[in-house]
């Protein structure tokens, strides 16, 4: 369609995708929408959700998700999913006042795609999953001018935000006034996890965030490995930390003279005495 689409409250069964992009310009507004799924056993991979782009070019459009609930049980479900050489150009994506529940669910999943001038705003959202809630990985080299903002949200996940094999210029990542709860038995658990990431002219800000760890595998709430910065600022402010874990781990990484990493905690905050508060090292 050439104009915005709107859905009122509905009950549907997964696996299915409610909107599928195939190389087109389209604006979609999804509001007051509910999706329920009941699964007797876990499924592998993403099997359903709301917005889906596969081998597609999505450009100069707005995608709005407001007051939406996805209850997926053990199905792999996602608010927005894009992979297989898709391209997002000039896209404004917002998710607000919404909820997604399910052990295999995700808020955002982007893999092997190109992002150029893309804004992703997540506000007042609840997510409960055993997987990374926001995963952006193996992005194509031309990725630039990406904004990811998470505010006033509750995320319970193995990883709240994961950037993996991520090479970008002009990234702005903001997590503000939110609670990040780490759950699950995965070997990789953290509130913010960056692995094999190279950033230029970028800014990462984690501000006024409460962090909770229920996962025994958690070493540090923020874990950066093979993390390379050029003219980039990373600022982390944590208001409270609950769990047997440290604050920040940095491994096999390099920061140039034009970049900074700053960590600030509340004066009265306590950290488990058996955990590294800040760990830097090489393997």
Rosetta blueprint (number, residue, H / E / L):
1 X L
2 X L
3 X L
4 X L
5 X E
6 X L
7 X L
8 X L
9 X L
10 X L
11 X L
12 X L
13 X L
14 X L
15 X L
16 X L
17 X E
18 X E
19 X E
20 X E
21 X E
22 X L
23 X L
24 X E
25 X L
26 X L
27 X L
28 X E
29 X E
30 X E
31 X E
32 X E
33 X E
34 X E
35 X E
36 X E
37 X L
38 X L
39 X L
40 X L
41 X L
42 X L
43 X L
44 X L
45 X L
46 X L
47 X L
48 X E
49 X E
50 X E
51 X E
52 X E
53 X E
54 X E
55 X L
56 X L
57 X E
58 X E
59 X E
60 X E
61 X E
62 X E
63 X E
64 X E
65 X E
66 X E
67 X E
68 X E
69 X E
70 X E
71 X E
72 X L
73 X L
74 X L
75 X L
76 X L
77 X E
78 X E
79 X E
80 X E
81 X E
82 X E
83 X E
84 X L
85 X L
86 X L
87 X E
88 X E
89 X E
90 X E
91 X E
92 X E
93 X E
94 X E
95 X E
96 X E
97 X E
98 X E
99 X E
100 X E
101 X E
102 X L
103 X L
104 X L
105 X L
106 X E
107 X E
108 X E
109 X E
110 X E
111 X E
112 X L
113 X L
114 X E
115 X E
116 X E
117 X E
118 X E
119 X E
120 X E
121 X E
122 X E
123 X E
124 X E
125 X E
126 X E
127 X E
128 X E
129 X L
130 X L
131 X L
132 X E
133 X E
134 X E
135 X E
136 X E
137 X E
138 X L
139 X L
140 X L
141 X L
142 X L
143 X L
144 X E
145 X E
146 X E
147 X E
148 X E
149 X E
150 X E
151 X E
152 X L
153 X L
154 X E
155 X E
156 X E
157 X E
158 X L
159 X E
160 X E
161 X E
162 X E
163 X E
164 X E
165 X E
166 X E
167 X E
168 X E
169 X E
170 X E
171 X E
172 X E
173 X E
174 X E
175 X E
176 X E
177 X L
178 X L
179 X E
180 X E
181 X E
182 X E
183 X L
184 X L
185 X L
186 X L
187 X L
188 X L
189 X L
190 X E
191 X E
192 X E
193 X E
194 X E
195 X E
196 X E
197 X E
198 X E
199 X E
200 X E
201 X L
202 X L
203 X E
204 X E
205 X E
206 X E
207 X E
208 X E
209 X E
210 X E
211 X E
212 X E
213 X E
214 X L
215 X L
216 X L
217 X L
218 X L
219 X L
220 X E
221 X E
222 X E
223 X E
224 X E
225 X E
226 X E
227 X E
228 X E
229 X E
230 X E
231 X L
232 X L
233 X E
234 X E
235 X E
236 X E
237 X E
238 X E
239 X E
240 X E
241 X E
242 X E
243 X L
244 X L
245 X L
246 X E
247 X E
248 X E
249 X E
250 X E
251 X E
252 X L
253 X L
254 X E
255 X E
256 X L
257 X L
258 X L
259 X L
260 X E
261 X E
262 X E
263 X E
264 X E
265 X E
266 X L
267 X L
268 X L
269 X L
270 X L
271 X L
272 X L
273 X L
274 X L
275 X L
276 X L
277 X L
278 X E
279 X E
280 X E
281 X E
282 X L
283 X L
